[in-house]
């Protein structure tokens, strides 16, 4: 009996959630500034104006130091917001942690009155990623819908998965809706898919 893509993704999500939790507990300091310096040179970070990151939750690799670094580099930081359960993400300007409010699924996000932006660089959380540039997320399809819409509307952006290196798998099950990332950055290296 052949297992369909949705079941394959579901099974991989269960497995990778356990692996990521173990990695999170084992690797306390996962931020590597040298890798980000190398990455910023590679993509000409000086030309980037608006960067979308995310507030890490549960066992996701921590984005705290990344978000601080983005602001120190004098970039405008925004965070993803789910405004439509069926639609793409919206990105709202981030000013500080104190202003964040509980959003969809109680994920912290900038308040409604913050400016909506189109990021030039989008950091994306991963449960898993493969050497072809495909990622496994939580299953809502929000990032895939967003990246697809940006491509369709000819909005220039760079997409970057952010994960632990041991979240790399041989193959992420994918269908026609899955969008390939440009890069993945881990605590150990930069993976390039362009």
Secondary structure, 3 states (H helix, E strand, C coil): CCCCHHHHHHHHHHHHHHHHHHHHHHCCCCCCHHHHHHHHHHCCHHHCCEEEECCCCCCCCCCHHHHHHHHHCCCEEEEEECCCCCCCCEEEECCCHHHCEECHHHCEECCCCCCECCCCEEEEECCEECCCCCEECCCCCHHHHHHHHHHHCCCCCEEEEECCHHHECCCCCCCCCCCCCCEEECCCCEEECC
